[in-house]
Amino acid sequence: MTTPVLVAGNHFIRPSLFADAVRQAAGDLPLKVREHQFPWPHTPFGPVAEVIEASGTEDEMIEALQGIEICVTEHGPLTERILANCPDLKLFCTSRGGPVNANLEAATRHGVAVCYAPGRNATATAEHTLTLMLAAARGVGDTHTDLRRGVWRGDYYDYDNCGIEIDGATIGLIGYGAIGSRVAKVLRAMGAEVLVHDPYVRPEALAGIAEQVSLDELLRRSRIVSLHARVTAETKGMIGRAQIAAMPRGSVLVNCARGALLDYDAVCDALDSGQLAGAGLDVFPEEPLPADSRLLTAPGVVLTPHIAGGSQQVAHKAARIAAAEVGRYLRGEALAHCANPEVLKAS
């Protein structure tokens, strides 16, 4: 029997890339692959009905999923309405680090297994974090802007304006998962003293690399602080005015995790006052960044438009991780990254 599969890509993970990965994972098993393309990132993702960070519309997805048993996508939405109108769907694979574009509760009620792709962009995000960290620590943002305007400022070599080196610096990482742990290893190799605050980290994972400390101690001791936590009820807004004030004057703050972790008005105030010498930011509370955002004129800032997790390798890796679940499903094997395994037990 031929299995109907929808591969719904975008301009980052192209439908053809998904299709090739799915066919390779399926081997000799017969498939009928239908391709669909969403407009992201040319059109920003956002809420679609009750799910967040999705692309396209419910009507678009319903039409594309007619007669489909397996869907592989990155930002395609999976909502209650879509599930109710697509009774043939049994497996929904999103190539995201988590199933943020799927209504997991509704999928479970409709008997649809939802898989995701953990760690797909860990290396890319770790490398980008280091890029912003180095750039912010050495004032690359302001010096680059000045030179683009034809201004050569010798006073950047003044002692008070010079940046800091990673070698010998104390650097604090809030979160030590797939990304934070990679950042820590590179920083350690560069000669930094690495502190970590993560209540879930195993002590053996830090051996020879970093020291586990409280958040208060990390802020007090670290000249550079980088955020790597997930957004939860406990971590939302975890770095605000009080936390930034606790850092040494002239520190650097980096966020390639999520905008909701950080009070950006407090960051701008700290940059204006000199409490922070620099900040490297890839994520924001509102995306795209509004034209009147204070971050666009604050000193010492290096900004990128939420691209830390984007590389050509990530596109291929994410497609392979999602497609591997399709292969397992077709062969009747256990799924590796299923967010609602109770569906499998009930089937």
N, C-alpha and C positions, 0 to 999 in steps of 0.2 A: 504494500500500500504506500502511495506517495504522500508525504506529509507536507501540507501547505505552510509556508513560513513567510512572514513579513519582516523585511529588514528596513527599518525606518531611520535613516541617517540624517546628516546635515552637512554643513560645509567644513566641519572638522573631521568627523568620522563619516566618510562618504558611504552611501548605500552600497556601492560596489566593494568597498573594503569589508563591510559587514558580510556581504554575500560571499566573498571569497573565503573569509574565515569560517563561516557556517558550513560551507560545502567541504572545506578541509576537515572540520571537526566531525562531520557526518560520515565521511569516508564513502563507502559504497551504498549507504542507505539512501533511498530515493527521496528527493525533495522537489517541491515546486516553490521557487523563491520569487516573491513579489517585492519590488523595490519602491521605496517612497522617500522623499526628501523634505525635511523641515528647514525653515529659513535661518535657524541659529547658526553662527553668531551674528549674522548681518542684521537680524532682528533679535533684540534681547529676549531671553526667556523670562518667565514670570509665572504667577498663579494661573492655573487653568481649573476652573470650578474649585474643588476642594483640595487640589494638590498644588505644591509649590515647585518652582524651578522647572517648568515644563515649556515646551514649544508647540506651536500649532494650536488647533482647536479640537473640541470634542467631536464635532461633526466630521471634520477631516479624518480623525482617527477611527471613528466608527465606520466610515466608508472604506478606509484602507484595510480594516480588520475583518471585513466580511469573508466568511469561509476560512479564516486563518486559525490554525491550532497553536502556532508558536510565533511570538513577536520578539524581535531583537532591536533595541533602540537605545538612544542616549537620553533624549529629552522628550520623547513622545509621552503624552499623558495617559494615565490609567485611572479613570474615575468611576464612580458608582454608575453614572449614566452610560459610559462606554462599556462597562462590564455587562450591564443589563441588555445592551444591544448587540453584544458579540458573544453569543453562547458557545461558539466553537473554540474559543480561546482557552488554552490549558496551561501555557507557560509564557511568562512575560519576563524577559531578560533585559535589564537596564545596565548599560555599561558605565554607570556612575559609581562613586564610592559608597553610596547608600541609595535605597529606593525612594528618594525624595519626590519623584514624579509619579508615584503610585499610591493609591489609596489601599493600604495593606489590609485593613480590616474588611473592606468591601471585596477585595480580591480573595481573601480567605473564605468569605461567605459564598462567593461564586465558584469556589473550587479551583482558583487559578494560582499556581505557584509563581512567586516573584523572586527572581534572582538578581544579584548585583555584582559589582566588580571591585572588591576591596583592594587597596594598594595600587590601583592602576596608574596613578599619577604621583606616587610617593617620591620617586627619584626626581622627577621634573620640578615638583614643588620644593623639595629640599634644595635643589640647585638654585632655584629662583630666590628662595629665602636668603641664601648666601650672597647672591648677587645684590639684593637690596641692602643686606646688612653691610657689606663692604662699601657699597655706594653711599649709603647714609653716614657711615662712620667716617668717610673721607670727604664728605661734602660734594659729591659728584653732581648732585641735582642742581645746586646753585651755580657751581662753576661752569657746568655745561650750558645752563641758561644764559649766563653772562657772555660766554664766548659766542653763542649763537646770535647774540645781539651785538657782537663786535666789541665787547668790553673785556679788556685784560686787566684783572685786578691783582696786583702784587700783594695786597694785604691779606690774601688767603694764606700766605706763608707766615703771617704773624702767629706768635705762639698761641694766643687765645682763639685763633681761627683754625689752627691745624687740627686735623682729625686724629683718630686713635688707631693703633694697630690691633689686629686680632691676637697676635703673639703676646702672651703675658696678660691679656685682658681677662676679666671675669665676666662670663656671659651666662645669662639665665634663660632657660627654655621652659616655658609653661606648657607641658604636654610632652610625652615621650613615646608616641606611637610610631607608626611606620615612617612619618616625616621627621618628627623631632629626633628620633634615634639616628637617622641618617645625618641630620645637621650636626648632632653632637659628635659623631665620629670624625667628621671633617674638621670641625673646630678644634677638637682634641689634637688631631694631627698637625694643625697649624700652630699649636702651642698655647691654646686658650685653657683657662680653668673653667670647666663647664658645671653649672648648677642646674638641677632639674626639680621642678615641682610637678608631681603627678601622683595622685593618691592610688592609682591603679598599677603603677609600675612595679615589677618584681626586682628586688635588690640585686639579684644576679645579673640582670640585664644592664645594670649600670657599672658593673665591676671594671675598673681600669679606664672608665670613660668619663663618668660624671658622678656628682655627689647629690643625693636626694636631700632637699631642705624644705622648710615651710615656705609659703608664698611670701610672707613678711621678710624672711631672711634673704630669699632670692632677690627681692626688690632692693633691699638695703645694700646688698653686696655687689650687684651686677651693674657694670657700665653699659652693657647692651642686654636688652630683654627682647625675646622673640616668642610670639604666641603660636602654639600648635595644638590648642584644645578644641574639642567639639563644642558646639553651642547646646547647652542644656539649661534647665532652670537654675542650676547652681553656677554656671559659668557665664551666663548672659550678663554683659556689663561688668565683668569681673575686674577690668582695669579702668579706673576712673581717676578723678582728681587726687584722691587720697593716696592711691597706689603710685601714681606718677610722682607725686610729691615725695614719696618715700625713697625714690631712686636717687643715686648721686647726681648732683647738678652737672649738666652737660652730658647726660646719658643719651642713648640711642634706643628707639623702640621700633620693632619690626612686626608687621602683621600680614602673613600670607594665609591665615586660617579663615576666619569669618569676621565680617564687620561688626556683628552683634556682640562680640567679646569686648569691644573697646568704646570708650567715650571720646568721640572725635573732636568735640568742642574743647574738652580738657586737653587733648593733644595739641590743638592749635594754640591754646593759651600757654601751654608749657613751652612750645616752640618760640612764641613771641617773647616770653620772659627769659628764655635761655635755660630753663630747667631741663628741657630736652635740647640737645645740640642737633639732633636729626631724627628723622623717622622714615622708614621704608614701608610703603603701604601698597598692597595689591587688592585689598578687599575693603568695601565701604558699606555704610548703613543704607545707602541708596545707590543703586546702580542702574543706568549710567550715572556718573558723578554729576550733580547739578552744576550749571554754569556759574552760579553764585556761591559755590562751596568755598569756605575759608581755606581749605587745603590747597587750592590753586594759587594762593598768594602767600601762604605761610612760609617762613624761611626754613631751610634745611630739609625740605621734603623731597623724597624720590617716589614718584607715583607710577604704577602700571595698572592697566585696566582689567584686573582679574584674569591674568594670563599665566599665573604661576604653574598651573597644572596642564598647560598646553605645550605639547611638543609632538613631532611626528611619531616618535617612539610611543608616546602615550596613546595616540590614535590606534596604532597597531596592537598594542598590549591590551587596551580596553576591549577591542573587537575580539581578540583571541580569548580573553577571560569569559566574555559573554557567550561566545560561540561554543566554548568548551562545555558549558552547561547544556546547550542544545544537544551536543553529542552524547552527553551522559543521559539526558532524558530519553533520547531515541533508543539508546541501548538498554534502558531500564536500570541504569546505575544510579547510585545516590548522588544527589546534587551537592556541590561543594559549598555554594554560597546562597542558600535559600533563606529568605527573610521570614517565611511562614511555613516551616516544615510540617506543621500539623496538617496542611492540605495533602501532603504526600502520604501521611499515615492513614488519612481517611479514604484515599483512593484505592 
